Amino acid sequence: MKKSLLLALITIPLLLSACNRDSKPTDGSGNPTNGQSIFEVPANILTVTPSVAEELQVESLIPVSGGTLTVTGGDGTTYTLMIPANALTIDTTIRMIPVDELNGMPFGNNPLAVQLEPNGLQFDKFVTLTITPAQPIPAEEQILFGYQGEANHLILAAPIVSSTDIQILMDHFSGYGVTKGLLADIEPVRQRIGGDAEARIRSQIAESLQRERQRQLLGGEPDNSLWESFDPLFKEYEEQVIKPRIAAAGESCAAGRLAMQTVLGYERQRQLLGISEGSSNLFDAGLMGTVATICMQEEYELCRDDHVIHRIIPAWLGLERQYALLGMGEENPQVLQTARGLVEKCLSFELVFESEASFDDGGGGGYSSSVTSTVKTQFSMDEMNIKGTAPLVNTRFEFRTDGCDVENIRGGDTFTLISLIPIPQSNIPEESLGSVVDIKMTYFPGNTSESFTITCEDTPPFTSPPTPLWTGIYLITHQAEMDMTGGGFLVEGWEIFGDEYFAKKEWIFESASDGVVEAGTFKLYHRPK
């Protein structure tokens, strides 16, 4: 077997990412035979119960450009996760939590494992987990495993065949590890490994690859017939899994994503293996367009009807990135244009600002001034920002002085919303929509221009020049919120309602020594178009 073929073969388990139909059964070595079907899932599926060391966990925001994260378990075992560039659609917070104890393992002893989160996270490229035990495990006694799903169903994990290190390839998150034992120990429980057909076929191939890795590390030559033993599985996979899923791609976003993920994985593997002749060319721009359209429409409807505002930008950015990586942006620009339009329609808000400020000089004089502004926002695709401007209306102004008549002249300005960023909750559970927990807003309220004319007995009238009297008090009472980097005032700590009346921020500031009081409110309404 050529080196390129051998290296590519290590990723075979990952392309069988959604198989749920009957295929070829296996023998005691994990190779296809004519025995019992691996898709006859038993009732007593193997599960494990991890106990994690929360105090040892590490997390980091991994950018789309990729990164590496390492955690050390209580016994000194290190786990290093390598995420290549373009494996993530958006910057994502990744957590690694060492497993203290793993109950329910039916083979091996002293299992070493790490839990990876967010659970269920999917990758566009394969990521690598390297495990370095504190006490080395002989190559012939390394059994690589994982657990997945809410029930923590036990699976076998795919190794990098050519690596002398303990390295596992994966395309989604759950838990992974290594235990000391013999692959022959799997035989009594083989039929109970894997919670569904997909997991069982992954485990079958992973077991074969583990055997091949051990054989090569012990000095054996590459098995040139290994790929041939899987060929019937792939043929049936295409006919019974991929094609039906393409046919169902337009039924929902979930069905569409599943179809596209399945096809892309399959095509990628064929290319890596150098298989071009007879390629079915199952993937095309039409499938991508179907999936993109239905998924973005579902996200928009969630935004419009349920005010779920934090999901549509990641969905849109993921779509743009997929088109760019596949070089298909020019083939179907209307799909991307429609998606951008839905984002703009979703992220439409109305911000209402009200404030009343007063100054008391302690001798009966002073002034009070009230302002309001209603800002209809717009989302900027270029700046990835929600912003807007509106008149700052000076609704009431009164200047006071003893013994004189005063004519008050109101004067407003412009309120500028510099940026409005919804902050979603972290660690959103799988199958949950999540919610917005705060808002980060930067703004400049504007400079008012109140003036007044004072007429006192035996004194000529005096008219003041336009002066930012309300603004002067606002600057004093909100000086701690000034954000020089953002170019305005920063407001956080909103009360989130999550409905059409989406959020509110109220305050009262008072300085007895300065004689100033200011009270105000921001009200944010979600107005999808």
C-alpha positions in Angstrom: 0.0 0.0 0.0 1.3 3.4 -0.9 2.1 5.9 1.9 -0.5 8.3 0.7 -3.2 5.6 0.7 -2.2 4.5 4.2 -2.3 8.0 5.6 -5.7 8.7 4.0 -7.0 5.4 5.3 -6.9 6.6 8.9 -9.8 9.0 8.2 -12.1 6.4 6.8 -14.2 6.1 10.0 -15.0 9.7 9.8 -16.7 9.7 6.4 -19.2 7.1 7.6 -20.8 9.9 9.6 -24.4 9.2 9.3 -24.9 5.6 8.3 -28.2 4.1 9.5 -28.8 1.3 7.1 -27.8 -2.4 7.0 -24.3 -3.1 5.7 -21.8 -6.0 5.9 -21.3 -7.7 9.2 -17.9 -8.3 10.8 -15.9 -11.2 12.1 -14.0 -11.3 15.3 -11.2 -9.1 13.9 -13.5 -6.3 12.9 -13.3 -7.1 9.2 -16.3 -7.5 7.0 -17.6 -11.1 6.6 -20.9 -12.8 6.0 -21.9 -13.2 9.6 -24.4 -11.3 11.8 -25.1 -7.7 10.7 -23.4 -5.0 12.7 -26.7 -3.0 12.3 -28.7 -5.3 14.6 -28.3 -3.0 17.6 -28.8 -4.8 20.9 -30.9 -3.5 23.8 -28.0 -3.6 26.3 -25.7 -1.1 24.6 -22.6 -0.4 26.5 -22.4 2.9 28.3 -19.8 4.5 30.6 -20.1 7.0 33.4 -17.3 9.7 33.5 -16.4 11.6 36.6 -14.5 14.7 35.5 -12.0 16.9 37.3 -13.7 20.3 36.8 -10.9 22.0 38.8 -8.3 21.0 36.1 -10.3 22.0 33.0 -8.8 24.5 30.6 -10.6 26.5 27.9 -9.6 28.9 25.2 -11.2 30.8 22.4 -9.9 29.0 19.2 -10.1 31.2 16.1 -11.0 30.0 12.6 -7.3 30.0 11.8 -6.9 27.1 14.3 -5.0 26.5 17.5 -3.8 24.1 20.1 -5.0 23.4 23.6 -3.4 21.2 26.3 -4.7 19.9 29.6 -3.0 17.7 32.2 -4.9 15.2 34.3 -4.5 14.5 38.0 -2.2 11.5 37.3 0.1 13.6 35.0 -1.3 12.4 31.7 -1.4 15.2 29.1 -4.0 15.6 26.4 -3.3 17.9 23.5 -5.9 19.0 21.0 -4.8 20.3 17.6 -7.4 22.1 15.6 -6.3 23.0 12.0 -7.2 26.1 10.1 -10.7 26.1 8.7 -11.9 23.3 10.9 -14.2 25.7 12.7 -16.8 27.9 11.0 -16.5 30.6 13.6 -14.3 31.4 16.6 -15.3 28.9 19.3 -14.6 28.5 23.0 -13.2 25.0 23.4 -13.0 23.2 26.8 -10.9 20.1 27.8 -11.8 18.4 31.1 -9.7 15.4 32.3 -11.7 12.4 33.4 -10.9 11.3 37.0 -12.7 8.0 36.8 -14.6 6.1 34.1 -17.0 3.5 35.3 -18.5 0.8 33.1 -15.5 0.0 30.9 -15.9 -3.6 29.8 -12.2 -4.1 28.7 -8.8 -2.8 29.6 -7.8 -1.2 32.9 -6.8 2.2 34.1 -8.6 4.1 31.3 -7.2 7.6 30.6 -9.7 10.0 29.0 -10.6 13.6 28.5 -14.0 15.2 27.9 -14.2 17.7 25.0 -16.8 20.5 24.9 -19.0 21.9 23.5 -20.5 18.4 23.2 -21.6 17.6 19.7 -19.5 20.3 18.0 -18.9 19.4 14.4 -15.7 20.2 12.5 -15.2 20.9 8.8 -11.7 19.3 9.0 -10.4 16.5 11.2 -8.9 17.5 14.6 -6.3 15.5 16.4 -6.1 14.5 20.1 -2.7 13.3 21.3 -2.6 11.4 24.6 0.7 11.2 26.5 0.3 8.9 29.5 2.3 9.5 32.6 3.2 5.8 32.5 3.8 4.6 28.9 1.5 1.9 27.5 3.0 -0.6 25.1 1.8 -0.2 21.5 0.2 -3.7 21.5 -1.8 -2.9 24.6 -3.3 0.4 23.5 -7.1 0.4 23.0 -8.4 3.7 21.8 -12.0 4.5 22.7 -14.6 7.2 23.1 -18.0 7.9 24.4 -20.8 10.0 22.8 -24.3 11.3 23.2 -26.3 12.0 26.3 -26.1 8.3 27.3 -22.3 8.2 26.9 -22.4 5.2 24.6 -19.1 3.5 24.3 -17.3 3.5 20.9 -13.9 2.7 19.5 -11.8 5.5 18.2 -9.8 5.9 14.9 -6.1 6.2 15.3 -3.5 7.8 13.1 -2.1 4.6 11.8 1.4 5.9 11.0 1.9 7.6 14.3 4.0 6.1 17.1 2.2 8.5 19.5 -1.3 7.8 20.7 -3.2 10.1 18.4 -7.0 10.0 17.7 -8.7 11.7 14.7 -12.2 13.0 15.2 -14.7 15.2 13.4 -17.0 16.0 16.4 -16.7 16.3 20.1 -17.6 13.9 23.0 -15.1 12.1 25.2 -12.0 10.1 24.0 -9.2 8.1 25.7 -7.0 5.1 25.8 -7.0 2.1 28.1 -4.4 -0.7 28.6 -5.5 -4.0 27.3 -5.7 -6.3 24.3 -8.0 -5.9 21.3 -8.9 -9.5 21.7 -10.6 -8.5 25.0 -13.2 -6.6 22.9 -14.6 -9.8 21.4 -17.2 -10.7 24.1 -18.8 -7.3 24.0 -18.3 -6.3 20.3 -22.0 -6.5 19.5 -22.8 -4.1 22.3 -20.4 -1.3 21.2 -22.0 1.8 19.6 -25.4 3.3 20.3 -26.6 3.4 16.7 -25.6 2.1 13.2 -23.3 5.0 12.6 -21.3 4.4 15.8 -21.2 0.7 15.2 -19.7 1.0 11.7 -17.3 3.6 12.9 -16.2 1.3 15.7 -15.8 -1.6 13.3 -13.4 0.3 11.1 -11.7 1.9 14.0 -10.9 -1.5 15.4 -9.5 -2.7 12.1 -7.3 0.4 11.9 -6.1 -0.1 15.5 -5.1 -3.6 14.6 -3.3 -2.4 11.5 -1.5 0.3 13.6 -0.3 -2.2 16.2 0.9 -4.6 13.5 2.9 -1.9 11.8 4.4 -0.6 15.0 5.5 -4.1 15.8 7.4 -4.3 12.5 4.7 -5.7 10.1 4.3 -4.5 6.5 1.2 -2.4 5.5 -1.8 -4.6 4.7 -2.5 -3.9 1.0 -5.9 -5.6 1.3 -7.3 -3.5 4.1 -9.0 -1.0 1.8 -10.5 -3.8 -0.3 -12.2 -5.2 2.8 -14.1 -2.0 3.3 -15.1 -1.5 -0.4 -18.5 -3.2 -0.1 -19.4 -0.9 2.9 -18.7 2.2 0.8 -20.7 1.0 -2.2 -23.7 0.3 0.0 -23.1 3.5 1.9 -23.5 5.5 -1.3 -26.6 3.8 -2.5 -28.5 3.4 0.7 -27.4 6.4 2.8 -26.0 9.2 0.6 -28.6 9.2 -2.2 -31.7 9.0 0.1 -30.3 11.8 2.2 -29.8 14.0 -0.9 -33.4 13.3 -1.9 -34.5 14.5 1.6 -32.3 17.5 1.8 -35.0 20.0 1.2 -37.3 18.8 3.9 -35.6 20.7 6.7 -32.4 22.4 7.7 -31.3 19.4 9.8 -31.9 17.1 6.9 -30.1 19.4 4.5 -27.1 19.8 6.7 -26.9 16.0 7.2 -27.0 15.4 3.5 -24.3 18.0 2.7 -22.1 16.8 5.6 -22.4 13.2 4.4 -21.7 14.0 0.7 -18.8 16.4 1.5 -17.1 13.8 3.7 -17.5 11.1 1.1 -16.2 13.3 -1.7 -13.3 14.5 0.4 -12.2 10.9 1.2 -12.4 9.9 -2.5 -10.1 12.8 -3.4 -7.6 12.0 -0.6 -7.5 8.4 -1.8 -6.9 9.5 -5.3 -10.2 8.0 -6.5 -11.5 10.0 -9.5 -12.6 7.4 -12.0 -16.2 6.4 -11.5 -16.8 9.2 -9.0 -20.5 9.8 -8.6 -20.1 13.6 -8.3 -22.9 13.6 -5.7 -22.1 17.1 -4.5 -23.1 20.1 -6.6 -24.0 23.7 -6.2 -27.7 22.8 -6.3 -27.5 20.8 -3.1 -25.5 23.5 -1.4 -28.1 26.1 -2.5 -31.0 24.0 -1.3 -29.4 23.5 2.1 -28.3 27.2 2.5 -31.7 28.5 1.5 -33.7 26.3 3.9 -31.3 26.7 6.8 -31.2 30.5 6.6 -35.0 30.7 6.2 -35.4 28.6 9.4 -33.0 30.9 11.3 -34.8 34.0 10.1 -38.2 32.6 11.2 -36.8 31.8 14.7 -35.6 35.4 14.8 -38.8 36.9 13.5 -41.3 34.8 15.4 -39.4 33.9 18.6 -36.9 36.8 18.8 -33.9 34.4 18.8 -31.4 37.0 17.5 -28.0 35.5 18.4 -28.0 32.5 16.0 -28.4 34.1 12.6 -25.0 35.7 12.3 -23.1 32.5 13.1 -25.3 30.7 10.6 -24.7 33.2 7.9 -20.9 33.4 8.5 -20.7 29.6 8.4 -22.6 29.7 5.0 -20.3 32.3 3.6 -17.2 30.4 4.8 -18.4 27.1 3.3 -19.0 28.8 -0.1 -15.6 30.4 0.0 -13.8 27.1 1.0 -15.5 25.3 -1.8 -14.9 28.0 -4.3 -18.6 28.3 -5.1 -19.2 31.9 -4.2 -19.5 32.9 -7.9 -21.6 29.9 -8.9 -24.7 30.8 -6.9 -24.4 34.4 -5.7 -28.2 34.8 -5.4 -28.2 32.3 -2.5 -25.6 34.4 -0.6 -27.4 37.6 -1.4 -30.7 36.2 -0.1 -29.0 35.1 3.1 -27.5 38.5 3.7 -31.0 40.0 3.2 -32.4 37.7 5.9 -29.7 38.8 8.3 -30.5 42.4 7.8 -34.2 41.8 8.1 -33.7 39.9 11.4 -31.3 42.3 13.1 -33.6 45.3 13.0 -34.2 47.2 16.3 -35.7 50.3 17.8 -33.8 52.0 20.6 -35.7 54.5 22.8 -33.6 56.8 25.0 -35.0 59.0 27.7 -33.2 61.1 30.3 -34.0 63.9 32.7 -31.2 66.0 34.3 -31.4 68.8 36.9 -29.0 71.1 38.7 -29.8 72.9 42.0 -27.4 75.7 43.1 -28.7 75.6 46.7 -30.1 79.1 46.5 -33.2 78.6 44.5 -31.5 78.7 41.2 -30.6 76.0 38.7 -32.2 74.2 35.8 -33.7 71.0 34.5 -33.7 69.5 31.0 -35.2 66.4 29.5 -34.3 64.6 26.2 -35.5 61.7 24.2 -34.5 59.9 21.1 -35.9 57.0 19.1 -33.2 55.3 16.9 -34.2 52.8 14.2 -31.1 50.7 13.8 -29.5 49.1 10.7 -27.1 46.2 10.4 -23.9 46.9 8.5 -22.6 43.8 6.7 -19.2 45.5 6.1 -18.7 46.5 9.7 -20.5 43.5 11.2 -22.3 46.0 13.4 -25.7 47.3 14.4 -25.8 51.1 14.4 -28.0 54.1 13.8 -28.6 57.8 14.4 -31.7 59.8 15.3 -32.5 63.3 16.5 -31.9 64.0 20.2 -35.0 65.9 21.1 -34.9 68.4 24.0 -38.5 67.9 25.2 -38.4 70.1 28.2 -36.0 72.8 29.5 -36.4 75.2 32.5 -33.8 77.6 33.8 -34.5 79.1 37.2 -33.3 82.2 39.0 -34.8 84.2 41.9 -36.5 87.5 41.2 -36.3 87.4 37.4 -38.4 86.3 34.5 -36.9 83.6 32.3 -37.7 82.7 28.7 -36.5 79.1 28.1 -35.3 77.9 24.6 -34.9 74.2 24.0 -32.1 72.8 21.9 -31.4 69.3 20.8 -28.8 67.5 18.7 -28.1 64.0 17.3 -28.0 60.7 19.2 -25.5 58.3 17.7 -25.6 54.5 18.3 -22.1 53.4 17.6 -22.5 49.7 18.1 -25.0 47.2 19.6 -23.7 43.7 20.3 -26.0 41.0 21.8 -24.1 38.7 24.2 -25.3 35.1 24.0 -25.0 32.7 26.9 -21.8 30.6 27.0 -21.8 26.8 27.0 -25.2 26.6 25.3 -26.4 23.0 25.8 -26.8 20.7 22.8 -30.3 20.8 21.3 -30.9 24.2 23.0 -31.5 27.5 21.2 -29.7 29.4 24.0 -30.5 33.0 24.8 -29.0 36.5 25.0 -27.8 37.3 28.5 -26.6 40.9 28.1 -26.0 43.6 25.5 -22.8 45.6 24.9 -23.8 49.0 23.5 -21.6 52.0 22.7 -23.2 55.4 21.9 -22.7 59.1 22.0 -25.8 61.0 23.3 -25.2 64.3 21.6 -24.6 67.9 22.7 -27.8 69.8 23.5 -28.0 73.5 22.9 -30.3 75.0 25.4 -30.4 78.7 25.9 -32.4 81.2 28.0 -33.2 84.9 28.3 -33.3 86.5 31.8 -35.2 89.7 32.4 -34.7 91.3 35.8 -36.0 94.6 37.2 -33.8 97.6 36.3 -31.5 95.3 34.3 -31.2 94.8 30.6 -32.3 91.4 29.3 -29.5 88.8 29.0 -29.7 86.0 26.4 -27.3 83.1 26.9 -25.6 81.5 23.9 -26.6 77.9 23.1 -25.1 75.7 25.8 -25.0 71.9 26.3 -26.7 72.1 29.7 -28.3 68.6 29.7 -25.1 67.1 28.2 -23.0 68.7 30.9 -24.8 66.9 33.7 -24.9 63.7 31.6 -21.1 63.8 31.3 -20.6 64.3 35.0 -22.9 61.4 36.0 -21.8 58.9 33.3 -18.1 59.7 33.2 -17.3 56.2 34.5 -18.9 54.7 31.4 -16.8 56.6 28.9 -15.1 54.3 26.5 -12.2 56.0 24.8 -11.5 53.0 22.6 -15.1 52.7 21.4 -15.4 56.5 21.0 -18.4 57.0 23.3 -20.2 55.7 26.3 -20.4 51.9 27.1 -23.5 50.5 28.7 -23.9 46.9 29.9 -25.9 45.0 32.5 -29.3 45.1 30.7 -32.4 43.5 31.9 -33.2 41.0 29.1 -36.8 40.1 28.3 -36.2 38.3 25.0 -39.5 39.3 23.4 -40.5 42.1 21.1 -39.7 44.4 24.0 -36.3 42.9 24.1 -34.3 44.6 26.9 -34.2 47.6 29.3 -31.6 49.5 31.1 -32.6 52.0 33.9 -30.5 54.2 36.2 -30.6 57.1 38.6 -27.4 59.1 39.4 -27.2 61.7 42.1 -24.4 63.8 43.4 -25.3 65.8 46.5 -22.1 67.7 46.5 -22.5 68.9 42.9 -26.3 69.3 43.2 -27.0 67.2 40.1 -29.4 64.4 39.5 -29.9 62.4 36.3 -32.3 59.6 35.6 -32.8 57.7 32.4 -33.9 54.6 30.5 -32.8 52.7 27.4 -35.6 50.5 26.0 -34.7 48.1 23.1 -37.4 46.7 20.9 -36.8 44.0 18.3 -38.5 45.0 15.0 -37.7 42.3 12.4 -38.9 43.2 9.0 
